[in-house]
């Protein structure tokens, strides 16, 4: 595994994409940065992080030999690898807030941004960007953010966490390569935040409504049970789960 360590970069995902455009990249090449000036999150949001306090990295995964019909399985196994890593560090009350935010209780401690490289109408590779709040303790104007240190009152070695995470990610990619889709989805759905609990959502027009999270589709749509026993599927742009 090749690890590129940077002091500062706009985005580790962008750096990996740049490496890819210049030629061959080894599978599981990792780019990590102490400071990320333009970290990206879901829906075009910005991932803000205090320099040298957290773990910000991107992983290149070659998928050219893997027949993957549904890209969302990459998101599922990334979430599961993160959960396994955090459980090994004894972080309590973990769950996945769809599609791939990692929570401890109801506080966000980790975000994921996956960008797939398409060639000849097939996913050729994936760049998996992860931002994990580790030793940062203050989060201005982010009441739902937390970190491993805030939760446990311990200081963590970010390099050690990175090693554990890559090892777990490799294990889950082997499961995906073996096409064990049912077991992956079952494990992922079991970890969903607020599954089968009455929850409040906001749609793209800003209107709020109630429902119960039941499952996700292979394509990654959130399946919500509405009034009158109607099961409706939503993609990321159509719905936001409110806490």
ZIVENQUI-V678702 format. One record per pair of residues at least 4 apart in sequence whose ideal C-beta (glycine too) atoms are under 6 Angstrom apart, sorted by the first residue. I is the first residue (numbers start at 1). J is the second residue. D is the distance in whole Angstrom. If there is no record, write none. Layout:
BEGIN
i = <I | I>
j = <J | J>
d = <D | D>
END
This chain:
BEGIN
i = <1 | 2 | 2 | 3 | 4 | 5 | 6 | 7 | 8 | 9 | 9 | 10 | 10 | 10 | 11 | 11 | 11 | 12 | 12 | 12 | 12 | 13 | 13 | 13 | 13 | 15 | 16 | 16 | 16 | 16 | 19 | 20 | 25 | 25 | 27 | 29 | 30 | 30 | 31 | 32 | 33 | 34 | 34 | 35 | 36 | 39 | 39 | 40 | 41 | 41 | 41 | 41 | 47 | 47 | 49 | 49 | 50 | 53 | 53 | 54 | 54 | 54 | 55 | 55 | 55 | 55 | 56 | 57 | 58 | 58 | 59 | 60 | 61 | 62 | 63 | 63 | 63 | 64 | 66 | 68 | 70 | 70 | 71 | 71 | 72 | 72 | 73 | 74 | 74 | 75 | 75 | 75 | 76 | 76 | 77 | 77 | 78 | 78 | 79 | 79 | 80 | 80 | 81 | 81 | 81 | 82 | 82 | 83 | 84 | 85 | 85 | 85 | 86 | 86 | 91 | 93 | 93 | 94 | 95 | 95 | 95 | 96 | 96 | 97 | 97 | 97 | 98 | 100 | 101 | 101 | 102 | 102 | 103 | 103 | 104 | 104 | 106 | 107 | 107 | 108 | 108 | 109 | 109 | 110 | 111 | 112 | 113 | 114 | 115 | 116 | 116 | 117 | 117 | 119 | 133 | 134 | 134 | 134 | 135 | 135 | 136 | 137 | 137 | 139 | 146 | 146 | 148 | 148 | 175 | 189 | 192 | 194 | 194 | 195 | 196 | 200 | 200 | 200 | 201 | 201 | 201 | 202 | 202 | 202 | 203 | 203 | 204 | 211 | 211 | 211 | 212 | 213 | 214 | 214 | 215 | 216 | 217 | 217 | 221 | 221 | 222 | 223 | 223 | 224 | 225 | 226 | 226 | 234 | 234>
j = <28 | 26 | 29 | 30 | 31 | 32 | 33 | 34 | 35 | 15 | 33 | 14 | 37 | 38 | 38 | 39 | 40 | 31 | 33 | 57 | 58 | 58 | 115 | 127 | 129 | 31 | 31 | 58 | 60 | 127 | 25 | 25 | 29 | 60 | 62 | 60 | 57 | 59 | 58 | 57 | 56 | 51 | 52 | 51 | 56 | 47 | 131 | 113 | 45 | 47 | 111 | 113 | 111 | 131 | 54 | 56 | 136 | 135 | 136 | 133 | 134 | 136 | 132 | 134 | 158 | 161 | 131 | 130 | 127 | 129 | 128 | 127 | 126 | 125 | 123 | 125 | 126 | 124 | 177 | 123 | 218 | 219 | 116 | 123 | 219 | 220 | 176 | 114 | 126 | 99 | 100 | 114 | 184 | 188 | 172 | 176 | 112 | 128 | 96 | 100 | 172 | 187 | 168 | 169 | 172 | 102 | 110 | 94 | 168 | 164 | 165 | 168 | 91 | 94 | 104 | 104 | 105 | 104 | 103 | 191 | 193 | 191 | 192 | 101 | 103 | 193 | 222 | 112 | 108 | 111 | 109 | 110 | 108 | 193 | 109 | 151 | 243 | 144 | 146 | 144 | 145 | 133 | 146 | 132 | 131 | 130 | 129 | 128 | 127 | 123 | 126 | 124 | 125 | 124 | 147 | 148 | 156 | 158 | 149 | 155 | 147 | 149 | 150 | 145 | 150 | 151 | 152 | 156 | 180 | 215 | 213 | 199 | 213 | 213 | 212 | 208 | 210 | 242 | 209 | 239 | 241 | 208 | 240 | 242 | 207 | 239 | 238 | 224 | 225 | 226 | 225 | 224 | 223 | 225 | 223 | 222 | 221 | 233 | 233 | 235 | 234 | 231 | 233 | 232 | 231 | 230 | 232 | 238 | 239>
d = <5 | 5 | 5 | 5 | 5 | 6 | 4 | 5 | 4 | 5 | 5 | 6 | 5 | 4 | 5 | 6 | 6 | 5 | 5 | 6 | 4 | 5 | 6 | 5 | 4 | 5 | 5 | 5 | 5 | 5 | 5 | 5 | 5 | 5 | 4 | 4 | 6 | 5 | 5 | 4 | 5 | 6 | 5 | 4 | 5 | 4 | 6 | 5 | 4 | 5 | 5 | 6 | 6 | 5 | 5 | 6 | 4 | 5 | 4 | 5 | 5 | 6 | 4 | 5 | 4 | 6 | 5 | 6 | 6 | 4 | 5 | 6 | 5 | 5 | 5 | 6 | 6 | 5 | 6 | 6 | 4 | 6 | 6 | 6 | 6 | 3 | 6 | 6 | 5 | 6 | 5 | 6 | 5 | 4 | 4 | 5 | 6 | 6 | 5 | 5 | 6 | 6 | 4 | 4 | 5 | 5 | 6 | 5 | 5 | 5 | 5 | 5 | 4 | 6 | 6 | 5 | 4 | 6 | 5 | 6 | 4 | 5 | 6 | 4 | 5 | 4 | 5 | 4 | 5 | 6 | 6 | 4 | 6 | 6 | 5 | 5 | 5 | 6 | 4 | 6 | 5 | 5 | 5 | 5 | 5 | 6 | 4 | 5 | 5 | 5 | 5 | 5 | 4 | 4 | 4 | 5 | 5 | 5 | 5 | 6 | 5 | 6 | 5 | 4 | 5 | 6 | 6 | 5 | 5 | 5 | 6 | 5 | 6 | 5 | 6 | 6 | 6 | 5 | 6 | 5 | 6 | 5 | 5 | 6 | 5 | 6 | 5 | 4 | 6 | 5 | 4 | 6 | 5 | 5 | 5 | 6 | 4 | 6 | 4 | 5 | 5 | 6 | 5 | 6 | 5 | 5 | 6 | 4 | 4>
END
